[in-house]
Amino acid sequence: MKESATKTFGILTSGGDAPGLNTAIRGIVRTAMEQYGMRVIGIKNGYRGLIENDAKELQASDITGILTRGGTILGTSREKPFKNPQKDPVTNKFPVEAIIENYKKWNLDALVVLGGNGTNTTGAMLANEGLNIIGLPKTIDNDIVHTDTTFGFQTAVSVATEAIDRIHTTAHSHNRIMVVEVMGHKAGWLGLYAGIAGGGDVILIPEIPYNIESISKHLVKRKQQGKAFSIVVVAEGALSQEEAELDKKTFKKQRKNMQTSIGYRVAQELEQATNLESRVTVLGYLQRGGIPVPYDRVLATGFGVEAAHMLARGEYGKMIAMQNGLFVPVPLEEIAGKIKKVPLDHQLVVAGREVETCFGDV
């Protein structure tokens, strides 16, 4: 066996599930065991499992056949131990206190956390508490800073694009405006990529606040040109130009009081403005489920293998990023609390405008 600074480490998956999590787990665990002889403690249900001491030592048999499985064999949760510093009803301890205690109880040299912005932000905070943390970038939103891509993103793009392709046929048959709402949280990467790939006539993303009149003119013009249907791709975080002027508190209150999702609201606004029949499809959790595409399997495996090598080197306090085709360690404090937005001059935005895709702003 090769020498390793890490003898025993814990691993957890936190936040929303995404295709490729099991692939990454396999990459880390198999490399750690086979190349370095490390012990691996699998922690159930994200940070909640670390708080409640819900964990077990993983064996080679636990990771057999999981390369193509969706979801996560470890389970996940959206537990945020630093957000509500109250004693846990199960442990009767403060969450962070319980995490540190269980970290020591299992004799962990390090903890590997697989997740998105929230997961890696919590990882950075635990690193400040003295724990050895390594993060991996998992999210279908592709919104983690300092990494070109995240695993799970390409699978979600593929699912959303296929859905748009299928909706094209019914849109053509019924001469309708078809609104497709995709995920993406506060960033428009998924909407942009799927919208371009699926030939969306209108793509609405959070980074470009929309004007319903601009969209209406575009759709009416298409109708006058003999184009009987239109596809409108709406990211769940899309907002109007009026909403963009609101302060954060007022905006959140308005969104909370919305009785429908943004896709339905946009469809209603378009019907009123154009008198064209509109229908809505909200893809929802379909984008997070199922078998990861080959790209995500390759990417997640690479991230996992690199994580094992970092554990062996004792290179803690960092998240592994993909930059220009290379795996690069980035300090967790540079990741924490930040979101990677779509630049307004991004090449896909520019390309979309060249082929007359409407982004709702002009």
C-alpha positions in Angstrom: 0.0 0.0 0.0 1.1 3.6 -0.6 1.8 5.9 2.3 -1.1 8.0 3.4 -1.5 10.9 5.9 -5.1 9.9 6.3 -5.9 6.6 7.9 -9.6 7.0 8.5 -12.0 9.4 7.0 -15.8 10.0 7.0 -17.8 10.7 3.9 -21.3 12.2 3.5 -23.6 13.6 0.8 -25.6 16.7 1.7 -28.2 19.0 0.1 -30.2 18.0 -3.0 -29.4 14.7 -4.6 -27.8 14.7 -8.0 -26.8 12.2 -10.7 -23.2 11.2 -10.1 -23.1 11.1 -6.3 -22.8 7.3 -6.2 -20.1 7.4 -8.9 -18.1 9.9 -6.9 -18.5 7.8 -3.7 -17.2 4.8 -5.6 -14.2 6.8 -6.9 -13.2 8.0 -3.5 -13.8 4.8 -1.5 -12.3 2.4 -4.0 -9.1 4.4 -4.5 -8.8 5.1 -0.8 -9.1 1.4 0.1 -7.2 -0.2 -2.7 -4.4 2.3 -3.1 -3.9 3.5 0.5 -5.6 1.0 2.8 -7.8 3.7 4.4 -10.8 3.0 6.6 -14.0 4.7 5.4 -16.9 5.7 7.6 -20.1 6.3 5.6 -22.3 8.9 7.3 -26.0 8.7 6.7 -28.2 11.6 5.6 -25.7 14.4 5.4 -24.7 16.5 8.3 -27.7 15.2 10.2 -26.1 11.8 10.4 -22.9 13.3 11.7 -24.9 15.1 14.4 -26.9 12.0 15.4 -23.9 9.6 15.0 -25.7 7.6 12.3 -22.8 6.0 10.5 -21.1 2.7 9.7 -17.8 1.5 8.3 -18.0 0.9 4.5 -16.8 -2.3 2.9 -15.8 -2.9 -0.7 -19.1 -4.7 -1.2 -21.0 -1.5 -0.3 -19.8 0.3 -3.4 -20.1 -2.6 -5.9 -22.5 -1.8 -8.7 -23.2 1.8 -7.8 -21.4 3.5 -10.7 -24.6 4.1 -12.7 -27.1 4.4 -9.8 -28.9 7.7 -9.3 -29.4 9.2 -5.9 -27.0 8.5 -3.1 -26.4 5.2 -1.1 -25.6 7.4 1.9 -28.8 9.4 1.9 -28.9 13.1 2.2 -30.6 16.0 4.0 -30.5 19.8 4.0 -29.3 20.0 7.6 -27.5 23.3 8.3 -25.7 22.8 11.7 -24.6 26.5 12.0 -27.9 28.1 11.0 -30.0 27.2 14.1 -27.7 26.8 17.1 -30.2 25.0 19.3 -29.8 21.7 21.1 -30.7 18.8 19.0 -33.7 16.9 20.4 -32.1 13.5 19.7 -28.6 14.2 21.1 -29.4 17.0 23.5 -26.3 18.7 22.2 -25.7 21.7 20.0 -25.3 20.5 16.4 -21.7 21.6 15.9 -20.7 20.3 19.3 -22.2 16.9 18.4 -20.4 16.9 15.0 -17.0 17.5 16.6 -17.7 14.9 19.3 -18.7 12.2 16.7 -15.8 13.2 14.4 -13.5 12.3 17.3 -15.5 9.3 18.4 -14.9 7.7 15.0 -11.2 8.7 15.1 -11.6 10.5 11.8 -8.5 12.1 10.3 -10.7 13.9 7.8 -14.2 14.4 6.4 -15.2 14.4 2.7 -18.4 16.3 1.9 -20.1 16.0 -1.4 -22.6 18.8 -2.2 -23.3 22.2 -3.5 -22.9 25.8 -2.1 -24.5 25.1 1.2 -22.6 21.9 1.8 -19.2 23.4 1.0 -20.0 26.5 3.0 -20.7 24.4 6.0 -17.6 22.4 5.3 -15.6 25.7 5.4 -17.1 26.6 8.7 -16.3 23.1 10.1 -12.7 23.6 8.9 -12.6 26.8 11.0 -13.7 24.7 14.0 -10.5 22.6 13.5 -11.8 19.6 11.4 -10.0 18.4 8.3 -12.4 18.8 5.4 -12.3 18.1 1.7 -15.2 19.2 -0.5 -16.5 18.0 -3.9 -18.7 20.1 -6.2 -22.1 18.4 -6.7 -25.1 20.3 -8.1 -27.3 20.3 -11.2 -27.3 24.1 -10.9 -23.6 24.4 -11.8 -23.4 27.5 -9.6 -20.3 26.8 -7.5 -17.5 29.4 -8.0 -14.0 28.6 -9.1 -15.0 25.4 -10.9 -15.9 25.2 -14.6 -18.5 22.5 -14.0 -20.1 20.4 -11.3 -21.1 16.8 -11.5 -24.8 16.3 -12.0 -25.1 19.3 -14.3 -24.8 17.6 -17.6 -27.3 14.9 -16.7 -29.8 17.6 -15.8 -29.1 19.4 -19.0 -29.7 16.2 -21.0 -33.0 15.5 -19.2 -34.3 19.0 -19.6 -33.2 19.1 -23.3 -35.0 15.8 -24.0 -38.1 17.2 -22.4 -38.0 20.3 -24.5 -37.5 18.1 -27.6 -40.6 16.2 -26.8 -42.6 19.3 -26.1 -41.7 20.6 -29.5 -43.9 18.0 -31.1 -47.1 18.8 -29.1 -46.4 22.5 -29.5 -46.3 22.1 -33.2 -49.4 20.0 -33.3 -51.5 22.5 -31.3 -50.0 25.8 -32.3 -49.3 26.9 -28.7 -46.9 28.7 -26.6 -45.3 26.0 -24.5 -43.6 27.2 -21.3 -41.0 24.8 -19.8 -39.9 25.6 -16.3 -36.5 24.2 -15.3 -34.5 24.2 -12.0 -31.4 26.2 -11.3 -32.1 28.0 -8.0 -30.6 31.5 -8.3 -28.4 30.9 -11.4 -29.4 30.3 -15.0 -26.9 27.8 -16.2 -29.4 24.9 -16.6 -32.0 27.1 -18.3 -29.4 28.6 -20.6 -27.8 25.3 -21.7 -31.0 23.3 -22.0 -32.7 26.3 -23.7 -30.0 26.6 -26.3 -29.7 22.8 -26.8 -33.5 22.5 -27.1 -33.9 25.4 -29.5 -35.9 27.6 -27.0 -37.4 30.6 -28.7 -37.3 32.5 -25.4 -35.0 31.8 -22.5 -35.5 33.5 -19.2 -32.8 33.3 -16.6 -32.2 35.2 -13.3 -29.2 37.1 -14.6 -31.3 38.8 -17.3 -34.6 40.3 -15.8 -37.4 40.1 -18.4 -39.9 42.5 -19.7 -43.1 40.7 -20.7 -43.8 43.2 -23.5 -40.5 42.4 -25.1 -41.3 38.7 -25.0 -44.8 39.3 -26.4 -43.5 41.3 -29.3 -41.1 38.5 -30.1 -43.7 35.8 -30.0 -46.3 37.8 -32.0 -43.6 38.5 -34.6 -43.0 34.8 -34.9 -46.7 34.2 -35.4 -46.8 36.8 -38.1 -43.9 35.1 -39.8 -45.9 31.8 -40.0 -44.2 30.2 -37.0 -47.2 28.6 -35.4 -45.7 27.7 -32.0 -43.0 28.9 -29.6 -41.0 27.3 -26.8 -40.3 29.4 -23.7 -37.7 28.1 -21.3 -38.0 29.6 -17.8 -35.5 29.1 -15.1 -37.1 28.8 -11.6 -35.2 31.9 -10.4 -36.2 34.1 -13.4 -37.6 37.5 -12.4 -39.1 40.5 -14.1 -37.4 43.9 -14.5 -39.8 45.3 -11.9 -38.8 42.6 -9.4 -35.1 43.3 -10.1 -35.6 46.8 -8.7 -37.0 45.5 -5.3 -34.9 45.1 -2.2 -34.1 41.5 -1.2 -36.6 41.4 1.7 -39.5 42.7 -0.4 -38.7 40.4 -3.3 -38.6 37.3 -1.1 -42.0 38.3 0.4 -43.5 38.7 -3.0 -42.2 35.3 -4.2 -43.4 33.6 -1.0 -46.9 35.0 -1.7 -47.0 33.8 -5.3 -49.7 31.2 -5.7 -48.0 29.6 -8.7 -44.5 28.9 -9.8 -42.7 31.3 -12.2 -43.5 29.2 -15.2 -47.2 29.5 -14.7 -47.0 33.2 -14.0 -45.0 33.8 -17.2 -47.6 31.7 -19.2 -50.5 33.8 -17.8 -48.7 37.0 -18.6 -48.1 35.9 -22.1 -51.6 34.8 -22.7 -52.9 38.2 -21.6 -50.4 40.1 -23.7 -50.6 38.0 -26.9 -54.0 36.3 -26.9 -52.1 33.1 -27.8 -52.9 29.9 -26.0 -50.2 28.8 -23.5 -49.4 25.6 -21.6 -46.9 24.9 -18.9 -44.6 22.0 -18.0 -42.7 22.1 -14.8 -39.9 19.5 -15.0 -39.1 19.6 -11.3 -37.3 16.6 -9.7 -37.1 14.7 -13.0 -33.9 16.8 -13.6 -32.2 15.4 -10.4 -33.1 11.8 -10.8 -32.1 8.7 -12.8 -28.9 7.4 -14.3 -26.0 9.9 -14.7 -24.9 10.5 -18.3 -21.4 9.2 -19.3 -19.9 12.7 -18.9 -21.0 12.9 -15.3 -19.8 9.4 -14.6 -16.4 10.3 -15.9 -16.3 13.6 -14.1 -17.5 12.3 -10.8 -15.0 9.4 -10.9 -12.2 11.9 -11.5 -13.3 14.1 -8.7 -13.5 11.0 -6.4 -10.1 9.7 -7.3 -8.5 13.1 -6.8 -10.2 13.4 -3.4 -8.6 10.1 -2.3 -5.1 11.4 -3.4 -5.7 14.6 -1.5 -6.6 12.6 1.6 -3.4 10.7 1.2 -1.4 13.9 0.9 -3.1 15.4 3.9 -4.3 18.3 1.7 -7.3 19.5 3.7 -9.5 22.6 3.9 -10.1 22.6 0.1 -12.7 21.8 -2.5 -11.6 20.1 -5.7 -12.5 22.2 -8.8 -12.3 21.6 -12.5 -10.4 24.3 -14.2 -9.4 24.1 -17.9 -9.7 20.4 -17.8 -7.6 19.9 -14.7 -8.5 19.1 -11.1 -7.4 22.0 -9.0 -7.7 22.3 -5.1 -9.4 25.6 -4.1 -9.5 26.8 -0.4 -13.0 26.3 1.0 -13.1 29.8 2.3 -13.0 31.0 -1.3 -16.0 28.9 -2.1 -18.2 29.6 1.0 -21.3 31.8 0.6 -20.7 32.6 -3.1 -22.8 31.8 -6.2 -21.5 31.6 -9.8 -23.8 33.5 -12.0 -24.1 33.5 -15.8 -22.0 36.4 -17.2 -24.1 38.7 -19.4 -21.4 38.3 -22.1 -21.2 34.5 -21.8 -20.6 32.9 -25.2 -23.9 31.0 -25.1 -25.9 34.2 -24.4 -24.1 35.8 -27.3 -24.7 32.8 -29.5 -28.4 32.7 -28.5 -28.9 36.3 -29.5 -27.2 35.7 -32.8 -29.8 33.0 -33.7 -32.6 35.4 -32.5 -33.3 33.8 -29.2 -35.2 36.2 -27.0 -33.8 36.7 -23.4 -36.7 39.0 -22.5 -34.7 42.1 -22.1 -34.9 43.7 -25.5 
